[in-house]
Amino acid sequence: MDKEKMIEELNNQILKCTRCPLYKFKTNYVPGDGNPNSKILFIGEAPGREEDKQGKPFVGRAGQVLTENIKNILNMDRKDVYITNVVKCRPPENREPEEEEIKACSIWLEKQLEIIQPDIIVTLGHYSTKWIFDYFKLKFSSITKLRGKIFKVNKWGKNITIIPTLHPASTLYHKEWREYFDQDFKTIKEILNKDKREGILKFI
């Protein structure tokens, strides 16, 4: 079965999820969006107001920041990457997701990872970075200390690159952080270009 079909079937399961109380408050589930065959996976925290309305991740103001950097720095369209969140339903009033909610929802992100098996995982903010670091048994400190650094793990029979960065929403409230966010995307671009060069050399 191809990845598109597997993600479609997984999304159908997510759309029926009642594993935590968040489903009672949401307008729409927000499973994920993009190309499951992509080499790169972006993971955020939880859907916000616009995401809850549209059922798609990162379509509000923070999403515009993310989309801009995917286009202008990575030279990619957001439909060419896969974007999801740790939590698939919007917490009330955009509050931070609680530990039990994250724990209950983790099954879906684990399954997304197993299907997509990306080469590069970009974590957006504290919650997704902590979750991924726990998943891969890496030591988590804080997003401000870890952002922009490159971490290598082995999974699915290959080397995986993890790059934590700030949540794009934080750049709206701390304008000076946009520069850090942009720097981290330049690091992502360097890795993508390096992987592309190495891939070409294999066939020369």
Helices and strands as residue ranges (DSSP letters): H 3-14, G 21-24, E 33-34, E 40-44, H 49-54, H 61-72, G 78-80, E 82-85, G 92-94, H 99-116, E 120-124, H 126-135, H 143-146, E 151-155, E 158-165, H 168-173, G 175-177, H 178-201
